[in-house]
Amino acid sequence: MTIFKEIVDEEYLTVSETKDLLEDIETERALDDERELRYELARAIEHVNRFAILETEDANALVEDLQDLEKVDEPTAYKIVNLLPRDRQELRTVFAQQRYSVSGDELDEILNVIAKYV
């Protein structure tokens, strides 16, 4: 017997948005003495605190700006915002799984958009 789970909804989040959500959960758990942070939750909070560079508003604006570019779809925009690549080589890794190639000029255009926010 196999149990299949169905994906009901899917939403992409930036690390900054995740940080905001986890801060709310952390505050809620801190107010309740009987509930403590599980190991996984504590590690997730530590991760987002370390890697959330942009403010939530800036991260969302960067996602929108990236989606305005021709070769950047929604999932790729969120990957780029979460990784914030600094050079062509780092950015190429984001596009490694795509069925299309991205030229050097297109990579530079994406890096220029990122540079406005970082």
N, C-alpha and C positions, 0 to 999 in steps of 0.2 A: 504494500500500500504506500503510495507516494502522496505527500501533501504539497500542493503548490500554493504559493502565495502570489497574490495579484498586486501589482503596483497600482494604487488608487490615484496618487497624485505625486508629482515631482516638482521640486522647486530648487533652483540654484541659489546658493548663498555665497557671499564673499566672506573672507575670514573676519572682517570687521563686523558684519552683521551677526555672524556666529558668536563673536565675542560679546556683543550686546545681549544676545539671547542667553548665553551661559552666565553672564553677570547677573541677570534677573534670577536665574535658577539658583545661583550661589547665594544671593541675598535671601531668597525664600527659604533655602535650607538652613541658613545661619540663624534665622528667626525661630526655627523649630528645633528645640534641643534634642528631640527624639530621632530626628533624621540627620544622618551624617553623609558627607560626600563619599560616594563610592570611588574606588581607585581610578576607574576609567574616566569618570567625570572630572576628577581632580587633574588628571593628565591632560584631558581635553582643554580645560581652563588654562593650564600652564602653557599648552601649545599655542592657543589663540593669543594669550598675553604676550608671548614671545614674537609671534609672526604677524600680528595685526599692525601694519605700519600706517595705513591710511585711516582716516576717520570714515565712518559709515557713509556720510553724504558724498565725500570725495570718491570713495570706492564705487558707489552707485553711478556717479557722474562719469567715471572712467569706463565703466561697463557700457554705458550708453554711447559714449564717444567711440569706443572700440567697435560696437555693433554698427555704427554708421559706415565703417570701412567695408569694402567689398568682400574680402576674404575671411572676415571674422564673424562667425555665427555666435549664438548665445552661449553654448557650453564653452567654446573656445575663449570668449571674452571673459567669462568667470575664471577660467584657468589662468589666463594672463594676469588678471587682477590679483588673484591669490598668490601667484608666483612672483610677480613684478620682475620679469627678466630684465637684465641690464645691458645685454649685448645680443648680437645676432645669433651666436651659438646657443645661448640659453633659450632664445625665442624659437629657434628651429626645433628644439625638443618638444615644444608645445604642438607644433604642426606635424610632428613625425608620424602620427597615426592617421593623418588626413589622406584622402585619395588624390589630392591635388598638391602641387608644389607652390611655394611662395617665393617670389623673386626677392633679390636684395633690396630693391627700391621699396617694395611693399613691407619688408621687415623694418626698414628704416622709418617708414611712415608710422608703423605701429610703435616703434621705440620712441619716436618724437611725441606721440600722443601720451605715452607712459611718462615721459620726462616732464610733461606739464604738471603732473600730479605728485611726483616723487621729489 
